[in-house]
Amino acid sequence: IPPDAKRRILVFGGSTAIDVYLDQTKMWSHLLQDKLNATTGQPKTWVGNIARPSLATIHNLLEFERMVPSLPHMDMFVNLVGVNDFQLALRNSSLRKLTLEDHLNWTFSIRPRRGWRNRFALYRFYERIKDWWKRSRNTVVLKEYATSFAKWRVCRQTAPKENLIDLPNLDDGLADYRSNLNKLIDLSEAYHAPMIFLTQPTLWKKQMAPQDEALLTAGGVGSRDEWCTKKIYYSPGALARGMKMFNDVLRDVCDRRKIFCIDLAARVPKERRYFFDDMHYSEAGARLVSDIVTAGIIEFNGKGANSPAH
């Protein structure tokens, strides 16, 4: 963090918060820093990013509780949330209910371990191999290589139309999402720094042009390892409806708690020029998101805390 930084912003979220397909200088969070620092009247700003692929609000809570206290004090948090909570509710990241230990392994690549055995490098190596094996069994390792994503896209595009189905009941997932959002707000208020939430835009809609539908890779039924064998997927219309449910919960929580919310889902058009796939941004999408978030933070600074906005 530069010593002359007057404002420190930390970004939470999943792969859409780190722009998993883009170089760092083209990520929306990097562009946010550039644009805030190029705006007259804005304090010198540093933007950090602790997002990781597949992280949902349960993992954001673990980051806040177990990592944020060890970091330099932040002045603001920005959290792009929703799509991974939606996917957890669909059980297409893991078919079983995950334990706290599973979620901790999902959140952090490496965690310090206690006990005399951990003094020995060979034992620590054994524990790392065991962790890797457990993660692979639980399908919580996101395969980030381009070949894996390309394979998922081929599987989605070759799924028969009759294999596109409707959503299951999402009530439990929506309730968990609401609870976790409120807990994050409580933590940020106790920390004495505002948390600005962003709703999640996607390309999903009921009627999609063939060239738009050709970008889709996600939304398979079951774990990711099963997508290419089952070839059963939730329809784009069903996915759009489910994502709206989660975005609506976020909007409602922000209204009730008087939290500043930037409604990206309402402001990023469902057009393929802004997306690489179902929900990840293209370079144009990242630029647009950075414009919207920059304007939102400037607006927030002008209004002050306890000013919901959409």
Solvent accessible surface area in square Angstrom, and as a share of the most:
residue,aa,sasa,rsa
1,I,81,0.41
2,P,53,0.34
3,P,143,0.90
4,D,77,0.40
5,A,15,0.12
6,K,149,0.63
7,R,14,0.05
8,R,72,0.26
9,I,0,0.00
10,L,3,0.02
11,V,0,0.00
12,F,0,0.00
13,G,2,0.02
14,G,4,0.04
15,S,12,0.08
16,T,3,0.01
17,A,0,0.00
18,I,37,0.19
19,D,3,0.01
20,V,33,0.19
21,Y,58,0.22
22,L,32,0.16
23,D,100,0.52
24,Q,126,0.56
25,T,84,0.49
26,K,85,0.36
27,M,24,0.11
28,W,0,0.00
29,S,4,0.03
30,H,45,0.20
31,L,29,0.15
32,L,0,0.00
33,Q,41,0.18
34,D,65,0.34
35,K,57,0.24
36,L,0,0.00
37,N,58,0.30
38,A,88,0.68
39,T,46,0.27
40,T,138,0.80
41,G,76,0.73
42,Q,37,0.16
43,P,49,0.31
44,K,86,0.37
45,T,3,0.02
46,W,55,0.19
47,V,19,0.11
48,G,7,0.07
49,N,47,0.24
50,I,30,0.15
51,A,9,0.07
52,R,74,0.27
53,P,21,0.13
54,S,7,0.05
55,L,5,0.02
56,A,3,0.02
57,T,0,0.00
58,I,46,0.23
59,H,0,0.00
60,N,1,0.00
61,L,9,0.05
62,L,8,0.04
63,E,2,0.01
64,F,8,0.04
65,E,91,0.41
66,R,134,0.49
67,M,51,0.23
68,V,1,0.01
69,P,97,0.61
70,S,94,0.60
71,L,57,0.28
72,P,66,0.42
73,H,97,0.43
74,M,2,0.01
75,D,65,0.34
76,M,6,0.03
77,F,0,0.00
78,V,0,0.00
79,N,0,0.00
80,L,3,0.02
81,V,7,0.04
82,G,3,0.03
83,V,7,0.04
84,N,16,0.08
85,D,11,0.06
86,F,0,0.00
87,Q,17,0.08
88,L,32,0.16
89,A,24,0.18
90,L,10,0.05
91,R,100,0.36
92,N,1,0.00
93,S,4,0.03
94,S,5,0.03
95,L,103,0.51
96,R,106,0.39
97,K,153,0.65
98,L,19,0.10
99,T,76,0.44
100,L,101,0.50
101,E,75,0.34
102,D,11,0.06
103,H,26,0.11
104,L,7,0.03
105,N,10,0.05
106,W,9,0.03
107,T,2,0.01
108,F,30,0.13
109,S,66,0.43
110,I,118,0.60
111,R,57,0.21
112,P,133,0.84
113,R,88,0.32
114,R,233,0.85
115,G,52,0.50
116,W,158,0.55
117,R,122,0.44
118,N,22,0.11
119,R,196,0.72
120,F,115,0.48
121,A,68,0.53
122,L,142,0.71
123,Y,65,0.25
124,R,111,0.40
125,F,124,0.52
126,Y,115,0.44
127,E,11,0.05
128,R,128,0.47
129,I,90,0.46
130,K,77,0.33
131,D,20,0.10
132,W,153,0.54
133,W,133,0.47
134,K,68,0.29
135,R,36,0.13
136,S,44,0.28
137,R,167,0.61
138,N,24,0.13
139,T,22,0.13
140,V,13,0.07
141,V,62,0.36
142,L,29,0.14
143,K,94,0.40
144,E,94,0.42
145,Y,169,0.64
146,A,82,0.64
147,T,108,0.63
148,S,20,0.13
149,F,19,0.08
150,A,56,0.44
151,K,120,0.51
152,W,21,0.08
153,R,59,0.21
154,V,92,0.53
155,C,9,0.05
156,R,9,0.03
157,Q,72,0.32
158,T,74,0.43
159,A,12,0.09
160,P,54,0.34
161,K,143,0.61
162,E,141,0.63
163,N,36,0.18
164,L,39,0.19
165,I,71,0.36
166,D,91,0.47
167,L,27,0.13
168,P,64,0.40
169,N,118,0.61
170,L,7,0.04
171,D,90,0.47
172,D,118,0.61
173,G,15,0.14
174,L,30,0.15
175,A,60,0.46
176,D,81,0.42
177,Y,0,0.00
178,R,85,0.31
179,S,48,0.31
180,N,17,0.09
181,L,0,0.00
182,N,41,0.21
183,K,105,0.44
184,L,0,0.00
185,I,0,0.00
186,D,73,0.38
187,L,50,0.25
188,S,3,0.02
189,E,88,0.39
190,A,75,0.58
191,Y,40,0.15
192,H,157,0.70
193,A,5,0.04
194,P,46,0.29
195,M,5,0.02
196,I,0,0.00
197,F,0,0.00
198,L,0,0.00
199,T,0,0.00
200,Q,1,0.01
201,P,3,0.02
202,T,4,0.03
203,L,0,0.00
204,W,2,0.01
205,K,64,0.27
206,K,164,0.70
207,Q,143,0.64
208,M,25,0.11
209,A,38,0.30
210,P,109,0.68
211,Q,92,0.41
212,D,9,0.05
213,E,28,0.13
214,A,49,0.38
215,L,38,0.19
216,L,1,0.00
217,T,9,0.05
218,A,11,0.09
219,G,2,0.02
220,G,0,0.00
221,V,30,0.17
222,G,4,0.04
223,S,8,0.05
224,R,23,0.08
225,D,77,0.40
226,E,46,0.20
227,W,4,0.01
228,C,31,0.19
229,T,112,0.65
230,K,88,0.37
231,K,58,0.25
232,I,59,0.30
233,Y,0,0.00
234,Y,11,0.04
235,S,29,0.19
236,P,11,0.07
237,G,14,0.13
238,A,2,0.02
239,L,3,0.01
240,A,22,0.17
241,R,109,0.40
242,G,0,0.00
243,M,5,0.02
244,K,120,0.51
245,M,68,0.30
246,F,0,0.00
247,N,6,0.03
248,D,53,0.28
249,V,13,0.08
250,L,0,0.00
251,R,55,0.20
252,D,43,0.22
253,V,2,0.01
254,C,0,0.00
255,D,72,0.37
256,R,177,0.64
257,R,71,0.26
258,K,116,0.49
259,I,20,0.10
260,F,6,0.02
261,C,1,0.00
262,I,6,0.03
263,D,10,0.05
264,L,0,0.00
265,A,27,0.21
266,A,76,0.59
267,R,119,0.44
268,V,5,0.03
269,P,51,0.32
270,K,79,0.34
271,E,71,0.32
272,R,111,0.41
273,R,149,0.54
274,Y,24,0.09
275,F,5,0.02
276,F,86,0.36
277,D,2,0.01
278,D,0,0.00
279,M,8,0.03
280,H,16,0.07
281,Y,2,0.01
282,S,23,0.15
283,E,73,0.33
284,A,29,0.23
285,G,0,0.00
286,A,0,0.00
287,R,120,0.44
288,L,42,0.21
289,V,0,0.00
290,S,0,0.00
291,D,71,0.37
292,I,10,0.05
293,V,0,0.00
294,T,11,0.07
295,A,53,0.41
296,G,4,0.04
297,I,0,0.00
298,I,57,0.29
299,E,73,0.33
300,F,15,0.06
301,N,65,0.34
302,G,70,0.67
303,K,108,0.46
304,G,28,0.27
305,A,67,0.52
306,N,110,0.56
307,S,21,0.14
308,P,49,0.31
309,A,17,0.13
310,H,104,0.47
